[in-house]
Amino acid sequence: MKRSDSSEREKKRKRQKLLQELGGQRIPFLSPADSGFQQLWESSYPGLVLRRADGLPPDLHGRVQAALCSLRGRGCLLRDLVRVRGRDVFTSVSRALLGLPGYTYRYLNTRLFTIPWHSEEVEERKEGEQEDKSQGEALEEVENKDKACCDQELRAACKALWELNHFFCKDVYRIEEASDHEQGPKEAEAGGGSPQAQCSKGSPVTAQFNVTLLNYMDPTTMDQLKEEPYYGMGKMAVGWHHDENLVSFSSVAVYNYSCQDDKVEGGSSEDAGRAPWRLGLKVAWDINTPGLAVPLQTGDCYYLRDDLNRTHQHCVLAGEAARFSSTHRVAECSSGTLEYIRRRCEEALENMSTNPDTGARNLHSLSPSALQLSEEIHNEVEFEWLRQYWFQGRRYSRFCSWWNKPMEELEESWREMESMTQLTLAVAEDDSCEEQRRKEVAEALLPALTERQQHRLTWKERCESRLAQTLPPEEAPINRPYWCDGDPSMPLPFDLTDIISRVESLLWNLGAGADSLCSRGSAICPPAPWRLSVSLLFLLSNVNLRSPSCPGGVRIFQNVALFHAGLLPAHSMHVVA
């Protein structure tokens, strides 16, 4: 599930309502030592399955824990500068995303890009795809494949996480199979036997995890850990939440590894006397069902299955030792893979052709739907891919070069789309074109331009924010694409203010009217009480008062009247000779 500003406001409203209903009281919660713990687990949390550490192959533990330490030692796990309720904050947890090559995962308005895990399965899939390619493309793919995107140490670490992922896929499948025949406690049997768990009959098997989000948390460096507010469970490292951006009804698998931070490079396990990390669970927005707090030891794993992630919320309660977790997910990637955005670019660029002799470009179709589609894709490439990638600095290219060439290709496609916008603008402003055609083109263009300008300013502000300036150079956000006015390589300016004003004026002169402009998100949309009649505005738009004391005269009355009517933005209050 994805977050939006509206969903965040709704969540805040529900939280406040829940606290009001509690009136300062606490909802009870149960731990393993409490009577009724197992019964509560089975009755209210049937989608939770716990597999103790001895249920995994010992050598797998060793490889995974060494991999986690290696990735942290290489600087791959970093805190994200995310957007929450309109403001930027650093996550308290350091993270990295591993997964299928070209996949991404979006959370808190931030798109993470995978470090590809290296596995025999992925390599075989690449080889199989060669059969569908031309000989030239196949040779290029082989050459690129031979160029390792990261060094041997990093490849080995990524492969170990893939092996864990492979184990989880098979294990969850076995649980799905067993749950159709028997019911029992939600703690999977050790030793690789058939686990026992309850499952909703007929639920789809969707445990083909395509990414894992790695987390590193050290409670000694996490400032001001919040107290759990509803149950009094203790300090939270991660607050109550649903996991976002997942395929519906898909499982989540989590590997827990606690360690001493000062010895993390050696993979030392936690002291027996230290307070363990715990998983907290509750029924979403419910004050009647007791919560569940499940202690986690090093090597323990748990699965959130069926619709548990939708109907329940979970949190992570801080222990005393530093902790890694590897959270394997079936990310909803219908619009989150490199393959997807490449297809979208191709779809947009199909509407433009270039004369091989003269280099002149033209648009095949000027239909509003075709123009809207290309401008929509233009914005998607710029704000969901390019700016998301560069806002995270050079963190990816520091240790893995996999995304370097794809991002260059996307930026080149984006430049082509800038040229398409220029061609579209030229048609709208061409006096020799039919007025109805010009109006339709301008109406298709204006909302995309307005959205683009707003987003560019937002991303520029984020890159220059106080928090962004605290990051080291290799992690600092980069405002890219960015160019100065007058750059001969760019068909349009970075700041679209003047172009938007021109399109707005054009639409008004072509008779679009205030209501039409408002419905299309125009910046000059006035409040209803101040709108003037069309006839009066038409008169004003053609009045040109000249002052004898000012050579050439100025259009004073028109601009002042339109501005007070709310039909002219402040930035357009300039003197016109």
Residue pairs with C-beta under 8 A, 6 or more apart in sequence:
1 242
1 243
1 244
1 245
1 246
1 310
2 106
2 244
2 245
3 107
3 108
3 109
3 244
5 85
5 86
8 84
8 85
9 85
12 85
14 285
18 230
18 285
18 287
19 229
19 230
21 287
22 230
22 287
26 230
26 231
26 232
27 230
27 231
27 282
27 287
27 290
27 291
28 231
28 290
28 291
29 231
29 232
29 233
29 280
29 282
29 290
29 291
29 292
29 293
30 36
30 37
30 40
30 290
30 291
30 292
30 293
31 37
31 278
31 293
31 294
31 295
32 294
32 295
37 292
38 185
40 290
40 292
41 48
41 185
41 186
41 292
42 185
42 186
42 198
44 283
44 289
44 290
44 292
45 186
45 281
45 292
45 308
45 312
46 186
46 197
46 198
46 199
46 306
46 308
47 304
47 305
47 306
47 307
47 308
47 312
48 186
48 281
48 292
48 294
48 302
48 303
48 304
48 305
48 308
49 175
49 186
49 187
49 188
49 195
49 197
49 302
49 303
49 305
50 186
50 187
50 188
50 294
50 300
50 301
50 302
51 171
51 187
51 188
51 190
51 195
51 300
51 301
51 302
51 303
52 187
52 188
52 190
52 297
52 299
52 300
53 61
53 297
53 298
53 299
53 300
53 301
54 190
54 191
54 299
55 188
55 189
55 190
55 191
55 192
55 301
56 167
56 299
56 301
57 167
60 163
60 164
60 167
61 299
62 267
63 160
63 163
64 160
64 161
64 163
64 164
64 255
64 257
64 326
65 257
65 259
65 267
65 298
65 324
66 157
66 160
66 267
67 156
67 157
67 158
67 160
67 161
68 157
68 214
68 216
68 257
68 324
68 326
69 259
69 264
69 265
69 266
69 267
70 153
70 154
70 156
70 157
71 77
71 96
71 154
71 157
71 214
72 94
72 216
72 264
72 324
73 265
74 153
74 154
74 157
74 399
75 398
75 399
76 96
76 115
76 154
76 399
77 94
77 95
77 96
77 214
77 215
77 216
78 94
78 95
78 96
78 395
78 475
79 90
79 91
79 92
79 93
79 94
79 95
80 90
80 91
80 95
80 108
80 110
80 112
80 392
81 88
81 89
81 90
81 110
81 391
81 392
81 462
81 467
81 468
81 471
81 477
82 88
82 89
82 90
82 91
82 107
82 108
82 109
82 110
83 108
83 109
83 110
83 462
84 108
84 109
88 462
88 465
88 467
88 468
89 467
90 467
91 108
92 217
92 222
92 223
92 225
92 237
92 238
93 215
93 216
93 217
93 237
93 238
94 215
94 216
94 217
95 112
95 213
95 214
95 215
95 216
96 115
96 213
96 214
97 104
97 105
97 112
97 113
97 114
97 115
97 211
97 212
97 213
97 214
98 114
98 115
98 116
98 117
98 158
98 161
98 162
98 211
98 212
98 214
99 105
99 114
99 116
99 117
99 210
99 211
99 212
99 331
100 114
100 116
100 117
100 122
100 210
100 211
101 114
101 116
101 122
101 338
101 402
102 114
102 116
102 337
102 338
102 339
102 406
103 114
103 210
103 211
103 331
103 333
103 336
103 337
103 338
104 111
104 112
104 113
104 114
104 331
104 333
104 336
104 337
105 111
105 112
105 114
105 211
105 213
105 245
105 329
105 331
105 336
106 112
106 244
106 245
106 336
107 244
107 245
108 244
110 388
110 392
111 336
111 384
111 385
111 388
111 389
112 213
113 389
113 392
113 396
113 403
114 211
115 150
115 154
115 158
115 396
115 399
115 400
115 402
116 122
116 149
116 158
116 400
116 402
117 158
117 159
117 161
117 162
117 165
117 212
118 155
118 158
118 159
118 162
119 159
119 162
119 163
119 166
121 162
121 166
122 162
123 145
126 141
126 145
129 141
130 138
130 141
130 142
133 141
144 405
148 155
149 400
149 401
149 402
150 158
150 399
150 400
150 401
150 402
154 399
154 400
161 212
161 214
161 326
164 212
164 255
164 326
164 328
165 209
165 212
165 328
168 207
168 209
168 253
168 301
168 303
168 328
169 207
169 208
169 209
171 188
171 195
171 253
171 303
172 207
172 251
172 253
172 303
172 305
173 205
173 207
174 194
174 195
175 188
175 195
175 197
175 199
175 303
175 305
176 199
176 203
176 205
176 207
177 194
178 194
178 195
178 196
178 197
179 196
179 197
179 198
179 199
180 199
180 201
182 196
183 196
183 198
184 196
184 197
184 198
185 196
186 196
186 197
186 198
188 195
188 196
188 197
189 195
189 196
197 305
199 305
199 306
200 306
200 307
203 249
203 306
203 307
204 249
206 247
206 249
206 250
206 251
206 330
207 250
207 251
207 253
207 330
208 330
209 253
209 328
209 329
209 330
210 329
210 330
210 331
210 333
211 328
211 329
211 331
212 326
212 327
212 328
212 329
213 326
213 327
213 329
214 324
214 325
214 326
214 327
215 323
215 324
215 325
215 326
215 327
216 322
216 323
216 324
217 237
217 238
217 316
217 318
217 322
217 323
217 325
218 261
218 322
218 323
219 225
219 235
219 237
219 318
219 319
219 320
219 322
220 261
220 322
222 237
222 318
225 235
225 236
225 237
225 318
226 235
226 236
226 239
227 234
227 235
227 236
228 234
228 235
228 236
228 280
228 315
228 317
230 240
230 282
230 287
230 291
231 280
231 282
231 291
231 293
233 278
233 280
233 291
233 293
233 315
233 317
234 278
234 317
234 318
235 317
235 318
236 280
236 315
236 316
236 317
236 318
237 277
237 316
237 317
237 318
237 323
238 315
238 316
239 315
240 280
240 282
240 313
240 314
240 315
241 313
241 314
241 315
242 284
242 309
242 310
242 313
243 252
243 304
243 309
243 327
243 329
245 331
245 332
245 336
246 252
246 309
246 329
246 330
246 331
246 332
247 330
247 331
247 332
248 307
248 310
249 306
249 307
249 310
250 329
250 330
251 303
251 304
251 305
251 306
251 330
252 303
252 304
252 309
252 327
252 328
252 329
253 301
253 302
253 303
253 327
253 328
254 301
254 302
254 303
254 304
254 325
254 326
254 327
254 328
255 299
255 301
255 325
255 326
255 328
256 277
256 296
256 297
256 298
256 299
256 300
256 301
256 302
256 323
256 324
256 325
257 298
257 299
257 323
257 324
257 325
257 326
258 269
258 270
258 274
258 276
258 277
258 296
258 297
258 298
258 319
258 321
258 322
258 323
258 324
259 267
259 268
259 269
259 270
259 298
259 321
259 322
259 323
259 324
260 268
260 270
260 271
260 321
260 322
261 321
261 322
264 322
269 298
270 276
270 297
270 298
270 319
270 321
271 321
274 319
274 320
274 321
275 319
275 320
276 295
276 296
276 297
276 319
277 295
277 296
277 316
277 317
277 318
277 319
277 321
277 323
278 293
278 294
278 295
278 296
278 316
278 317
278 319
279 293
279 294
279 296
279 302
279 314
279 315
279 316
279 317
280 291
280 292
280 293
280 294
280 314
280 315
280 316
280 317
281 291
281 292
281 293
281 294
281 312
281 313
281 314
282 289
282 291
282 292
282 312
282 313
282 314
283 289
283 311
283 312
284 311
284 312
284 313
293 317
294 302
296 302
304 312
304 314
316 325
333 340
334 340
335 341
338 406
341 380
341 381
341 384
341 385
341 410
342 409
342 410
344 377
344 380
344 381
345 377
345 381
345 410
345 413
345 417
347 373
347 377
348 373
348 374
348 377
348 378
348 413
348 417
348 420
349 413
349 416
349 417
349 420
350 364
351 363
351 364
351 365
351 370
351 371
351 373
351 374
351 420
352 361
352 362
352 363
352 364
352 416
352 419
352 420
352 423
353 361
353 362
353 364
354 360
354 361
355 361
355 362
361 419
361 423
362 423
363 371
363 420
363 423
363 424
363 427
364 370
365 371
366 424
366 427
366 437
366 440
366 441
368 440
368 441
368 443
368 444
371 424
371 441
371 444
371 445
372 444
372 448
374 417
374 420
375 421
375 424
375 444
375 445
375 448
375 449
376 448
377 417
378 414
378 417
378 418
378 420
378 421
378 448
378 452
379 448
379 451
379 452
379 455
381 410
381 413
381 414
381 417
382 414
382 452
382 455
382 481
383 455
383 459
385 407
385 410
386 407
386 410
386 411
386 414
386 480
386 481
387 455
387 459
387 480
387 481
389 396
389 403
389 407
390 477
390 478
390 479
390 480
391 459
391 462
391 463
391 477
391 478
392 475
392 477
393 471
393 473
393 474
393 475
393 476
393 477
393 478
394 474
394 475
394 478
395 474
395 475
396 402
396 403
397 403
397 404
398 474
411 481
414 481
415 490
418 490
418 491
418 492
419 491
421 445
421 448
421 449
421 491
421 492
422 491
422 492
424 441
424 444
424 445
425 445
425 492
425 499
425 503
427 433
427 437
427 438
427 441
428 438
428 441
428 442
428 445
428 503
428 506
429 438
429 502
429 506
430 438
435 510
438 506
438 510
439 507
439 510
439 511
439 512
442 503
442 506
442 507
442 510
442 512
443 507
443 512
443 516
443 520
445 503
446 500
446 503
446 504
446 507
446 517
446 520
446 521
446 522
447 520
447 521
449 496
449 499
449 500
449 503
450 500
450 521
450 522
450 523
451 521
452 496
453 495
453 496
453 497
453 500
456 494
456 495
456 496
459 479
460 479
460 482
462 468
462 477
463 477
463 478
463 479
464 479
468 476
468 477
469 476
471 477
482 494
483 489
483 490
483 494
484 494
485 493
485 494
485 495
492 499
493 499
497 571
500 523
501 569
501 571
501 572
504 517
504 522
504 523
504 524
507 516
507 517
507 522
508 517
508 537
508 541
508 567
509 541
513 534
514 525
514 526
514 531
514 537
514 567
517 524
517 525
518 525
518 526
523 569
524 566
524 567
524 568
524 569
525 566
526 565
526 566
526 567
527 566
530 564
530 565
530 566
531 565
531 566
531 567
532 540
532 565
532 567
537 562
537 565
537 567
540 557
540 558
540 561
540 562
541 558
541 562
543 555
543 557
543 558
544 553
544 555
544 558
545 553
545 554
545 555
545 556
545 557
545 558
546 552
546 553
546 554
547 553
547 554
547 556
552 577
553 577
554 575
554 576
554 577
555 576
559 568
559 572
559 573
559 574
559 576
560 573
562 568
563 569
563 570
563 572
563 573
